[in-house]
Amino acid sequence: MGVVIESLFGEMSYLPTWLFGSTFMFLRYAIFAGVATFIFYYLLRDKIPHKKIQQKYPKMTKVWAEIKHSSHTAIIFGFLGMIIHVLTGNGMTHIYSDFSEYGIIYTLFSFVFIVFFHDAYFYWMHYAMHKIKPLMRFHAIHHKSYNPTPWAAMAFHPIEALVEFAFIPFLVVVMPFHPMVLMLFGMFSFFFNVLGHLGFEVFPKGFTTHPITKWINTSTHHNMHHKNGSANFGLYFNIWDRVMGTNHKNYEETFEEVANRQKEEKVENLAVT
């Protein structure tokens, strides 16, 4: 570890990696959130108002706060990316560049593994953020987005951002990953994060009761968490919430109410809040 510390602070060559990583994280966030906002909050806003989960739109001051906190998160994520770079440069990770070294089957398995590992990690980390008082103070930043937009996807306190990303440096030290797997996982994870904060429901009626799709979380699922805070802790899948009994008691009912709304129905409370 002394070698890593010396690489980080004894030499300045890794600092551009931090800057590049932070910039990349913020640009990815801005593109995903920006495209989602343009499509749902501008292009389709008047066409699908019935699909807005909470029938109010947040003030721009709330959106700018989400962007500000997300920029801080990008810096933290960039720092942890630099840590991975330093660890790899010192031969302390199992990151490999040649697909043939472990084969395509293992590479595919490693992607599936990291998705399910992160889903479990997120659930318990998120649950702890709501149950342990010191952590609750950090998580409160994210819950300032009572009516979230896609820009809330990375709106975390720096400590929470650190905890959110910490599992990746751990995983690359203990098991092999190809950089492409890590990159695709990052895109997959962020897509789901934006979906959870979208504010609009995109899935069709019956989605939460179908034997297969009921295991996938919807926009309504995470939106209810922001509105209530005492349930719906999962990220990608509805596995842990079902197993632990932490789905909101009205989750399926609320989803169906939103999914079954008709365009012609009168939509109330669309004023900005």
Number of C-alpha atoms within 10 A of each C-alpha: 9 7 11 16 12 11 19 16 11 11 10 11 11 16 15 11 18 21 16 16 21 24 17 16 22 22 15 16 25 17 11 20 25 15 13 20 20 12 11 20 21 11 12 12 16 11 11 17 23 23 23 23 21 20 18 17 17 18 12 11 9 19 17 13 17 24 22 16 21 26 22 19 26 26 22 25 25 22 20 21 22 22 20 20 19 20 21 18 12 13 11 16 21 16 21 16 11 10 14 10 12 13 10 11 9 17 19 12 12 18 18 13 13 19 18 13 13 19 20 18 17 20 21 15 17 21 18 16 19 20 11 10 11 11 16 17 14 18 22 15 17 21 19 17 21 18 23 26 25 29 27 30 25 27 27 26 19 20 13 24 23 16 13 20 17 14 15 15 17 12 16 20 17 12 11 17 23 21 13 14 17 17 11 12 18 14 15 13 17 18 17 17 21 23 26 28 25 29 26 27 21 15 18 12 16 15 19 22 12 10 9 9 15 17 18 15 23 27 21 29 26 25 26 24 20 21 16 13 15 15 21 28 24 27 25 22 19 23 19 19 19 15 9 8 12 16 22 20 11 10 19 18 12 16 23 19 13 21 22 14 17 13 13 9 9 10 15 10 11 13 10 10 11
